[in-house]
Amino acid sequence: MTSYADIMFTTDVLAQQAEIGSKGKYDARYQAKQDEPLGQPEQAFLAARSTLYIATVNSMGWPYIQHRGGPVGFLKVLDPFTIGFADYLGNRQVITKGNLAGDDRISVFAIDYARQTRLKLQGHATLLNAEEAPDLVAQLSTEGQGRVQRVMRIRVAAWDWNCPQFITPRFDTAEMTALVGPELSRLETRNTELEAEVARLRDQLRTRNDPD
């Protein structure tokens, strides 16, 4: 049985928890989450992301973090324990692929800046060229994104919602449009009304100043 704490709370981490008095504080929370599949809130959150960060470790123990992004929905939930995405022409992912060849463990950091929410996942990843996995290509590709070059499949080992503190809210274009759209529409309507009123007053003034 595995939980997020089983993976992340190493002996050294437990020693630090003991030093600050938090050792055992999270036991009940994580005990209930052993081998827990992604629930509907987690699946919906991941499917709504347009950006995420993935971290792998190389043969010398150095971590490597990479940003992956795309249109909303580029990250897909294949089943309650598996997520994945397609890669298109551009980044060759040589470092990530090399790291995974030696150690398939991966960490995924998904964040919603606008709602100050983040979800962390630990798992095992496979990065395949498109010709090696046509079925996965069909499942993970996004219409209009071009030809798929690679696909990444991640088997989730554990996950955890993380503290939202200190996340500075940021909004993409679509989110800004949703926020200001109604107000902008109202202002545009009012502006049209005022322009019409100005035109009417000008006509009145012109009529008064015209000789008989």
Protein Blocks (a to p, Z undefined) as FASTA:
>chain_A
ZZfklmmmcfklmmmmmmnopgoklmmmmmmmgoiacdfklmmmmmmpcbdcdddddfko
pacdddddddehkaccfbfkbccddddehieolmmmmmmmmomcdcdddddfknopaddd
ddddddddfklmmmlmmmmpcehiapafbdcddddfbdcdddfehiacdddfklmmmmmm
mmmmmmmmmmmmmmmmmmmmmmmmmmmmpcZZ
